[in-house]
Amino acid sequence: MQRIYGYCRISTKQQNIERQERNILAAYPSARITKEIYTGTKISRKGLDKILKEAQSGDIIVFDSVSRMSRSAAEGVELYMQLFDKGIELVFLKEPHISTQTYKQALSNSVGLVGDEIADIYIEATNKVLRLLATRQIELAFAQSQKEVDDLRQRTAEGIETARRNGKRIGTPKGSVLNVKKKAPAKAFIKKHSRKFGGELNDTQCAAAAKISRMTFYRYAEELREELCSEK
């Protein structure tokens, strides 16, 4: 039985992954959606890796865009060809010209040999060119995706440098305190239950119970000490 997978991926929590999901389900309502958030160009993606492990010949993997499959052109082309050879259909909604059905059609347009030695040499050369052209289209699509990411990084870096030269502060000023929703209740919990303040829980237990990291626990504990000292 053919299975249809839909893969959605965003690079930051600020991005909206629902748009990708809507686009995939509009084209393939029965797609099994996998959503994933990761940053950078790291190859390890648990959600996609699981799909790749499960998918068999005849199955379909749908991406909103080629950039959701890979940001590295070399990795993207290699993975594309591996899946194509396994008989797995790849669909890119925004780049339908490189979906595997289109690639397969390009390859099937190859002209058959006719038995004449000179003609066959010409036909073989023509077929090779057709394959190379189809493959090149795939490479270009992944390369363009990688270029967009590289350009964005460069523009971001240039923007930060320009802001610095204009005297603007980048990032959180040293010594400033972030206003986090969980901060007040976490500090109240630490003050009540941490051994540092007469409670019954050690540092690890208290951090875990307050659902914060050890680093955050120590920072909050230090802030509490300073607040208590200022009250005296």
N, C-alpha and C positions, 0 to 999 in steps of 0.2 A: 504493500500500500504506500502510495506516494505521500511523503511528509513535506509540509511547507513551513520553513522557518523564517521568521522576521527578526533581523538584528538591528537594534537601535543603540547608538553610542554617543555620549557627549563627553567633553573634556573637562568641564567645570560644572559645579552644582548650580551655577547661575544660568546656564543654558537650559532650554526647554526641550526635553526629550519627547514630550507628548506629540509634537508636530510630526516627528519621524514615524511614531507609532500610527498616527492617523493616516498618513500617506500610505504606509504599507498595508494597513487593514482595508483601506479604500480599494486598493488594487487586488489584494488577496485576503478576503474576509476570514478565511480559515487558518491564516498563518499563526504559528505559535511564536509569540513575541518574547524576545529576550532583550532586557534593557541593562545597560552597563555604563558606569562612569569611571573614566580613568584619564590620567593626564600624561603628557609627553608622548614619545614615540615608542614606548616599551612594547615588546612583542607579546608579553604574557597578558592575555585577556581571558579570564575564566569563563565568562559567558560565551564568547565566540569559540573558545577552545572546546567547550562542551558540545556546541553545535557541530563543529568540525569532526569531533569524535563519533557523534551519533549518526551524522548524515551518511546515507548510502546512495549508490547509483540510482538515478531517477528522482531523487529528492530535489527540492528547490530551496535556495537560500536567497532571501530578498533583502536588499539594502536600499535605504532612501537615496544614498549617494555612494560613489566609489570611495569617497573620503572616510566613510564609516567602516569600510573593510580594512583599510590600511592607510597610514600617512606616509609610509616609505614606499617609493616607487618600486625599488628592487624587490622588497618583500611582497608587495601587492601583486606584481606580475608573476612571481614565483608561486604564490598561493593560488592565484587564478588558474594557472596552468595545471597545477597539481589537482585541483578540484575538477577542472574540465576533463582531465584524463581519467578521473574516477567516475565520470558520468553524472556529476552533480551539476544541476543547472543553477547559474548565478544570474540574478536580476538586479539591475541598478536603475531605479526609477528615474533618476535625473540624467543618466547617461545610457539610454537604451541601446545606443549604437555599439556598446561593448558588452552587452549581456551575452551570455554564452550561446543563446539561440541565434543571435545575429552573427557571432563568430562562426558558429557551426554552418550557417547558411553561406557565409563567405567561402568556407572551405569546400562546401558541396558544389559550389559553382565552378570548381576546377574542371578543366576539359579533359575528357578521356583520351587515352592514347589511340592512335589510328593504325599503327603497324608500319608506317613509313618512317625510316630511320631519321631522316632530317626533320620531318614534321614532328615526330615524337620528341626530339631534342628541344624543339621550339616550345612544344606544349608543356613539357616538364619544366622548362624555364619559366613559362607563363604561370603555371600552377605554383611554383616556388615564390614568385613575386606576389601572387594573391595571398598566400599564407603570410608572407613577410609584412605585407600591407595591413592585414587584419591584426597581426600581432603588434605591429607598430601603433595602431590605434589604441590598443589596450595599454601599451607602455606610456603613450602620451597622456592618457586619461589619469593614470596614477601619478605620473610626473607632474601634471598640472595641480593635482591635489596636494602633493608635497610642496610645490612651489608656493601655493596659497598660504600654507602653514608657515613656511620659512619667511615669506614676505610679512606676515602678521607679526612674527617674532621680531623681525628687523624694525618694523614701524613702532612696535611697543618699546623696544630698546632705545630707538631714536627719540621717541616722545619722552621717555624717562630722562635721557641725557639733556634734552632741551629744557625740561622742567628744572633740572638741577642747576643748569647754567643760568636760569632766570631766577634762581634763589628760592624755588618752591621746594617744600619739604616732601620727600617721598617716603611713604610707609608711615608706620605708627611712631610718633616721637618717643624718644627714650624716656622712660619713667612714667609714661602715660598709662592710664588704667582703662582697659576695654570694658564697655558696658555690655555684659553678656547676660541674657535672660536667666541662665541657670546659676549665675554667680552668687546672688544673694542667698538663695536657699542652700547652695552648696556650702557657703561659708557658715551659715547658721547650723548646718548639720555637723560640720567639722568642729565648731565651737562647743557643740553639745556632746559629741561622741568620741572625739579624738583624745587619745591619751595625753597629747600635748597640752590639752586644756582640762584635764581631769576626767576624761571619758574612759570608755572601756575598749576602744578599737585601736589597733596599731596603725601605722601609716598606710600600709598596703590595704588592710581591711577597710579603713575609712575611705580611701580613694575609690575603691571598688564600690562600696555601698553608696557613695555620693555620685557615682557614675561620672567620674572625672579621671584624668590621667594623673600619674604620680607627680609629674612636673607641675601640673595645675594645682594639685593638692598642696605642694610645698609653697607655691606662690601665694595661695589663699591663706595658708597658715601663717606665713610671714606678715601678710597684710593684717591679719587678726591680731598678731602680737603688737604691731605698731599702733593699731587702733586702741587696744587695751592699755598700752603704755601712755597714750595721749590722754586717756580718760582719767588717769591717776593724778 
